[in-house]
Amino acid sequence: MQSDFPIPIETRALGTLAYIRRSIDASTSMAVPGTAGIVMGVIGLLAAVLSSLPHWGAYWLRIWICAGGIAALVGGALMAREAAQSGHARYLGPVRKFMLCLCPALFAGGVLTAVLCHAHLEGLLPGTWLLLYGCAVLSASTVTIASTMRLLCIMGALFVTLGSLAFVLPSGGHIAMLGLGFGVLHVAFGYLVGRSGHAV
């Protein structure tokens, strides 16, 4: 419908700039679905419950390594689905940047897991995992879309805090710290990311 009044040129310019900004954001930033965080958190909570049971406590390391692998596969699949549905799959740049930010700290965690296990220092693993995962999330948050960047920064900082605390806590509290980090934080922030505008 034609308007009886002319549209000011500055209004058109602002609309064009907003469109350009949205396009740049889509081509340079990665959308992180809240669903991935919630599912990964549920897996973390299950691992915490299993490794807390008397008959399974001796296998806590195997339980958490298996849970970490499953969570990584499921979380990666959900993020790939979100990228495809939102159109971000057209842009390889954001995905590549996200992986380059996320993977180095995760790779370091894998190497240190092998080293510490070989040295029979498994008691240092909970703090190492939480600390390095927090660093990975903090780094990767810089290439996520604006509505989730702040949430991921806070989550990463909380992981770093939990990891630092795990190094000074007695071994009896390590499983609780892992459950609080990889379970509770993932579920809570997955829900908050979903509320910020992405499908949960």
C-alpha positions as CSV (number, residue, x, y, z in Angstrom):
1,M,0.0,0.0,0.0
2,Q,1.4,3.4,-1.0
3,S,1.8,5.9,1.8
4,D,0.3,9.4,1.3
5,F,3.4,10.8,3.1
6,P,6.9,10.6,1.8
7,I,9.3,8.4,3.8
8,P,12.2,10.4,5.2
9,I,15.5,9.4,3.7
10,E,17.1,8.9,7.1
11,T,14.4,6.3,7.9
12,R,15.3,4.3,4.8
13,A,19.0,4.6,5.6
14,L,18.5,3.3,9.2
15,G,16.5,0.4,7.9
16,T,19.2,-0.4,5.4
17,L,21.9,-0.2,8.0
18,A,19.9,-2.5,10.3
19,Y,19.6,-5.0,7.5
20,I,23.4,-4.8,6.8
21,R,24.1,-5.3,10.4
22,R,21.9,-8.4,10.7
23,S,23.6,-9.8,7.5
24,I,27.1,-9.2,8.9
25,D,26.1,-10.8,12.2
26,A,24.7,-13.9,10.5
27,S,27.9,-14.3,8.3
28,T,30.4,-13.8,11.1
29,S,28.8,-15.2,14.3
30,M,27.6,-18.6,15.3
31,A,24.2,-19.4,16.8
32,V,24.4,-21.8,19.8
33,P,21.1,-23.7,20.5
34,G,19.9,-23.9,24.1
35,T,18.9,-27.5,23.4
36,A,22.5,-28.6,23.1
37,G,23.3,-27.2,26.6
38,I,20.3,-28.8,28.2
39,V,21.0,-32.2,26.7
40,M,24.7,-32.1,27.6
41,G,23.7,-31.1,31.1
42,V,21.3,-34.0,31.5
43,I,24.2,-36.3,30.4
44,G,26.4,-34.7,32.9
45,L,23.8,-35.1,35.7
46,L,23.4,-38.8,34.8
47,A,27.2,-39.2,35.0
48,A,27.3,-37.5,38.4
49,V,24.6,-39.8,39.8
50,L,26.2,-43.0,38.4
51,S,29.6,-42.1,39.6
52,S,28.2,-41.3,43.1
53,L,26.7,-44.7,43.6
54,P,28.7,-47.0,45.8
55,H,29.0,-49.8,43.2
56,W,30.0,-47.5,40.4
57,G,32.3,-45.1,42.3
58,A,35.4,-47.0,41.4
59,Y,34.6,-46.4,37.7
60,W,34.0,-42.7,37.9
61,L,36.8,-41.9,35.4
62,R,35.4,-44.3,32.7
63,I,31.9,-43.0,33.3
64,W,32.9,-39.3,32.9
65,I,35.1,-40.0,29.8
66,C,32.2,-41.9,28.1
67,A,29.7,-39.2,29.2
68,G,32.0,-36.5,27.7
69,G,32.3,-38.3,24.4
70,I,28.5,-38.8,24.2
71,A,27.8,-35.2,25.2
72,A,30.3,-33.9,22.5
73,L,28.7,-36.0,19.8
74,V,25.1,-35.0,20.7
75,G,25.9,-31.4,21.3
76,G,27.8,-31.2,18.0
77,A,24.9,-32.7,16.2
78,L,22.4,-30.3,17.7
79,M,24.6,-27.3,16.9
80,A,24.9,-28.6,13.3
81,R,21.1,-28.9,13.0
82,E,20.6,-25.4,14.4
83,A,23.1,-24.0,11.9
84,A,21.3,-25.7,9.0
85,Q,17.8,-24.5,10.2
86,S,18.9,-20.9,10.8
87,G,20.8,-20.6,7.5
88,H,24.2,-20.3,9.2
89,A,25.4,-23.4,7.4
90,R,25.9,-21.2,4.3
91,Y,28.7,-19.5,6.1
92,L,31.8,-21.6,6.9
93,G,33.6,-18.7,8.6
94,P,31.6,-18.7,11.9
95,V,31.8,-22.5,12.2
96,R,35.5,-22.5,11.5
97,K,36.1,-19.7,14.0
98,F,34.0,-21.4,16.6
99,M,35.9,-24.6,16.3
100,L,39.3,-22.9,16.3
101,C,38.3,-21.1,19.5
102,L,36.8,-24.2,21.2
103,C,39.0,-27.1,20.2
104,P,42.5,-26.1,21.4
105,A,41.6,-26.1,25.1
106,L,39.5,-29.3,24.6
107,F,42.5,-31.0,22.9
108,A,44.7,-29.9,25.8
109,G,42.2,-31.5,28.2
110,G,42.4,-34.7,26.3
111,V,46.3,-34.7,26.3
112,L,46.4,-33.9,30.0
113,T,43.9,-36.6,30.8
114,A,46.2,-39.2,29.3
115,V,49.3,-37.7,31.0
116,L,47.7,-37.5,34.5
117,C,46.3,-41.0,34.2
118,H,49.7,-42.3,33.2
119,A,51.2,-40.5,36.3
120,H,48.4,-41.9,38.5
121,L,47.2,-38.4,39.3
122,E,43.6,-38.9,38.5
123,G,42.6,-36.7,41.4
124,L,43.7,-33.6,39.4
125,L,41.4,-34.4,36.5
126,P,38.1,-32.9,37.7
127,G,39.8,-29.5,38.2
128,T,41.6,-29.8,34.9
129,W,38.5,-30.6,32.9
130,L,36.4,-27.9,34.5
131,L,39.1,-25.3,34.1
132,L,40.0,-26.0,30.5
133,Y,36.3,-26.4,29.5
134,G,35.6,-23.0,31.0
135,C,38.5,-21.5,29.0
136,A,37.2,-23.2,25.8
137,V,33.7,-21.7,26.4
138,L,35.1,-18.3,27.1
139,S,37.1,-18.3,23.9
140,A,34.3,-19.7,21.7
141,S,31.8,-17.1,23.1
142,T,33.6,-14.4,21.2
143,V,32.3,-15.7,17.9
144,T,28.7,-16.3,18.9
145,I,25.8,-14.0,18.2
146,A,25.3,-11.0,20.5
147,S,22.3,-12.3,22.3
148,T,24.2,-15.4,23.7
149,M,27.7,-14.0,24.0
150,R,27.3,-12.6,27.5
151,L,25.6,-15.7,28.8
152,L,28.4,-18.0,27.5
153,C,31.0,-15.6,29.0
154,I,29.4,-16.0,32.4
155,M,29.1,-19.7,32.0
156,G,32.7,-20.0,31.0
157,A,33.8,-17.9,34.0
158,L,31.8,-20.1,36.3
159,F,33.4,-23.2,34.9
160,V,36.9,-21.7,35.5
161,T,35.9,-20.8,39.1
162,L,34.6,-24.4,39.7
163,G,37.8,-25.8,38.2
164,S,40.0,-23.7,40.4
165,L,38.0,-24.7,43.5
166,A,38.2,-28.4,42.6
167,F,42.0,-28.3,42.9
168,V,41.7,-27.3,46.6
169,L,38.7,-29.4,47.6
170,P,39.1,-32.9,49.0
171,S,38.6,-35.8,46.6
172,G,35.1,-36.5,48.1
173,G,33.8,-33.3,46.6
174,H,35.1,-33.8,43.0
175,I,32.1,-35.6,41.7
176,A,29.8,-32.9,43.1
177,M,31.9,-30.3,41.3
178,L,31.7,-32.2,38.0
179,G,28.0,-32.6,38.4
180,L,27.5,-28.9,39.2
181,G,29.6,-27.8,36.2
182,F,28.8,-30.2,33.4
183,G,25.3,-30.9,34.7
184,V,23.7,-28.0,36.4
185,L,25.5,-25.2,34.6
186,H,24.8,-26.7,31.2
187,V,21.1,-27.2,31.9
188,A,20.7,-23.7,33.5
189,F,22.5,-21.8,30.8
190,G,21.0,-23.9,28.0
191,Y,17.6,-22.8,29.3
192,L,18.7,-19.2,29.4
193,V,20.2,-19.3,25.9
194,G,16.9,-20.8,24.7
195,R,15.0,-18.0,26.4
196,S,17.2,-15.4,24.7
197,G,15.7,-16.3,21.3
198,H,16.9,-19.7,20.2
199,A,14.9,-22.9,20.2
200,V,15.3,-25.0,23.4
